[in-house]
Amino acid sequence: MWARIKAACRHSLTIAWGYVLAFIGGLLSIIDTISDALGDPGLKDQISAAFGDTRTVGRILLLISLITIIARLRSLRRAS
């Protein structure tokens, strides 16, 4: 299992971190839908109190992860 994860990340912790940020950003972007599905409208309010506007934070995290992954892939390509 770890071998598959390492291969998907091209043996780079930076790329793995980018994937983690993308996952968290995706969750924050759809937190409205998740809170409605769970039947807890107060969940969105609690998360918004902690992070601010969840959609904006989610999109910022997605952008950061994209830039991180692209930068690392460029450096891996140069090293080859």
Backbone as CSV, one residue per row, in Angstrom:
resi,resn,N_x,N_y,N_z,CA_x,CA_y,CA_z,C_x,C_y,C_z
1,MET,0.828,-1.186,0.000,0.000,0.000,0.000,0.876,1.254,0.000
2,TRP,1.892,1.286,0.877,2.765,2.453,0.931,3.518,2.640,-0.369
3,ALA,3.843,1.534,-1.019,4.560,1.625,-2.293,3.701,2.320,-3.346
4,ARG,2.416,2.033,-3.352,1.500,2.682,-4.308,1.368,4.173,-4.016
5,ILE,1.266,4.495,-2.728,1.146,5.909,-2.354,2.423,6.661,-2.727
6,LYS,3.566,6.064,-2.431,4.839,6.696,-2.774,4.991,6.841,-4.283
7,ALA,4.546,5.847,-5.043,4.631,5.926,-6.499,3.706,7.015,-7.038
8,ALA,2.502,7.158,-6.452,1.570,8.206,-6.891,2.130,9.595,-6.602
9,CYS,2.935,9.693,-5.549,3.535,10.970,-5.171,4.936,11.135,-5.743
10,ARG,5.354,10.203,-6.576,6.685,10.218,-7.195,7.794,10.298,-6.153
11,HIS,7.587,9.611,-5.033,8.552,9.542,-3.930,8.920,10.929,-3.409
12,SER,7.932,11.827,-3.374,8.167,13.192,-2.925,7.151,13.568,-1.847
13,LEU,7.659,13.952,-0.692,6.766,14.403,0.376,6.091,15.722,0.021
14,THR,6.744,16.520,-0.798,6.158,17.798,-1.216,4.896,17.561,-2.037
15,ILE,4.951,16.596,-2.942,3.771,16.279,-3.745,2.690,15.665,-2.858
16,ALA,3.082,14.808,-1.906,2.108,14.235,-0.977,1.424,15.336,-0.171
17,TRP,2.199,16.333,0.279,1.628,17.462,1.015,0.667,18.247,0.122
18,GLY,1.000,18.387,-1.139,0.105,19.061,-2.078,-1.222,18.329,-2.213
19,TYR,-1.162,16.991,-2.258,-2.396,16.203,-2.324,-3.233,16.357,-1.055
20,VAL,-2.566,16.401,0.097,-3.287,16.585,1.367,-3.975,17.949,1.389
21,LEU,-3.268,18.990,0.962,-3.874,20.323,0.906,-5.051,20.361,-0.060
22,ALA,-4.921,19.684,-1.192,-6.010,19.642,-2.169,-7.228,18.938,-1.578
23,PHE,-7.008,17.865,-0.845,-8.113,17.136,-0.223,-8.826,17.999,0.815
24,ILE,-8.056,18.654,1.671,-8.652,19.519,2.694,-9.365,20.701,2.045
25,GLY,-8.749,21.278,1.022,-9.379,22.388,0.319,-10.681,21.980,-0.344
26,GLY,-10.699,20.784,-0.927,-11.926,20.277,-1.532,-13.026,20.081,-0.503
27,LEU,-12.666,19.548,0.656,-13.654,19.379,1.726,-14.202,20.714,2.205
28,LEU,-13.324,21.695,2.367,-13.787,23.008,2.814,-14.662,23.689,1.767
29,SER,-14.412,23.408,0.485,-15.215,24.023,-0.568,-16.643,23.500,-0.577
30,ILE,-16.813,22.241,-0.165,-18.152,21.643,-0.220,-18.737,21.420,1.169
31,ILE,-18.271,22.172,2.148,-18.725,21.979,3.524,-20.227,22.248,3.668
32,ASP,-20.786,23.123,2.833,-22.230,23.378,2.887,-23.000,22.102,2.586
33,THR,-22.586,21.402,1.552,-23.250,20.172,1.151,-23.061,19.090,2.209
34,ILE,-21.872,19.012,2.761,-21.591,18.001,3.783,-22.436,18.241,5.033
35,SER,-22.530,19.499,5.464,-23.304,19.787,6.677,-24.788,19.531,6.455
36,ASP,-25.293,19.798,5.248,-26.692,19.490,4.952,-26.926,17.988,4.937
37,ALA,-25.979,17.229,4.384,-26.116,15.777,4.329,-26.080,15.163,5.726
38,LEU,-25.273,15.736,6.609,-25.200,15.233,7.972,-26.373,15.697,8.827
39,GLY,-27.126,16.670,8.333,-28.271,17.171,9.074,-27.894,18.075,10.235
40,ASP,-26.735,18.681,10.144,-26.262,19.556,11.220,-25.943,20.932,10.646
41,PRO,-26.933,21.828,10.596,-26.668,23.160,10.043,-25.699,23.978,10.899
42,GLY,-25.552,23.639,12.158,-24.626,24.346,13.032,-23.177,24.022,12.731
43,LEU,-22.930,22.911,12.025,-21.566,22.526,11.676,-20.910,23.577,10.795
44,LYS,-21.639,24.073,9.809,-21.096,25.107,8.918,-20.759,26.366,9.710
45,ASP,-21.631,26.736,10.633,-21.388,27.934,11.438,-20.155,27.771,12.324
46,GLN,-19.971,26.582,12.889,-18.809,26.339,13.742,-17.520,26.380,12.927
47,ILE,-17.533,25.779,11.755,-16.340,25.784,10.914,-16.079,27.190,10.388
48,SER,-17.125,27.918,10.031,-16.960,29.292,9.564,-16.399,30.184,10.655
49,ALA,-16.781,29.934,11.899,-16.248,30.723,13.015,-14.748,30.470,13.185
50,ALA,-14.321,29.240,12.897,-12.903,28.903,13.065,-12.058,29.364,11.883
51,PHE,-12.573,29.233,10.674,-11.771,29.500,9.476,-12.182,30.740,8.694
52,GLY,-13.326,31.291,8.951,-13.829,32.389,8.130,-14.706,31.809,7.019
53,ASP,-14.671,32.409,5.858,-15.467,31.918,4.729,-14.843,30.617,4.217
54,THR,-15.555,29.504,4.389,-14.981,28.196,4.078,-14.722,27.999,2.591
55,ARG,-15.576,28.530,1.747,-15.351,28.368,0.300,-14.082,29.085,-0.142
56,THR,-13.869,30.275,0.370,-12.672,31.029,0.008,-11.418,30.323,0.511
57,VAL,-11.447,29.864,1.748,-10.300,29.151,2.313,-10.043,27.868,1.532
58,GLY,-11.105,27.155,1.170,-10.957,25.936,0.382,-10.332,26.190,-0.970
59,ARG,-10.764,27.244,-1.623,-10.202,27.572,-2.941,-8.750,28.027,-2.831
60,ILE,-8.422,28.744,-1.779,-7.031,29.164,-1.568,-6.148,27.942,-1.343
61,LEU,-6.622,26.990,-0.542,-5.844,25.774,-0.315,-5.671,24.973,-1.605
62,LEU,-6.707,24.906,-2.422,-6.590,24.217,-3.712,-5.556,24.892,-4.594
63,LEU,-5.541,26.209,-4.614,-4.573,26.944,-5.419,-3.146,26.713,-4.907
64,ILE,-2.965,26.756,-3.594,-1.646,26.511,-3.017,-1.165,25.104,-3.345
65,SER,-2.049,24.125,-3.250,-1.647,22.749,-3.549,-1.280,22.591,-5.012
66,LEU,-2.015,23.234,-5.888,-1.711,23.160,-7.314,-0.337,23.761,-7.614
67,ILE,-0.058,24.908,-7.048,1.245,25.556,-7.253,2.366,24.695,-6.675
68,THR,2.149,24.110,-5.498,3.156,23.256,-4.864,3.469,22.046,-5.729
69,ILE,2.438,21.379,-6.214,2.640,20.175,-7.031,3.335,20.520,-8.340
70,ILE,2.913,21.584,-8.997,3.541,21.973,-10.267,5.003,22.340,-10.070
71,ALA,5.303,23.086,-9.014,6.692,23.478,-8.754,7.559,22.251,-8.493
72,ARG,7.059,21.315,-7.735,7.846,20.115,-7.429,8.022,19.243,-8.673
73,LEU,6.989,19.118,-9.481,7.125,18.330,-10.716,8.157,18.948,-11.655
74,ARG,8.203,20.286,-11.707,9.212,20.951,-12.535,10.611,20.663,-12.031
75,SER,10.790,20.697,-10.706,12.126,20.432,-10.167,12.515,18.960,-10.346
76,LEU,11.544,18.064,-10.274,11.851,16.648,-10.533,12.238,16.413,-11.992
77,ARG,11.586,17.115,-12.886,11.881,16.971,-14.309,13.280,17.497,-14.625
78,ARG,13.687,18.577,-13.973,15.028,19.144,-14.190,16.106,18.217,-13.660
79,ALA,15.825,17.514,-12.560,16.814,16.630,-11.952,17.051,15.370,-12.780
80,SER,16.096,15.014,-13.608,16.233,13.781,-14.401,17.160,13.947,-15.557
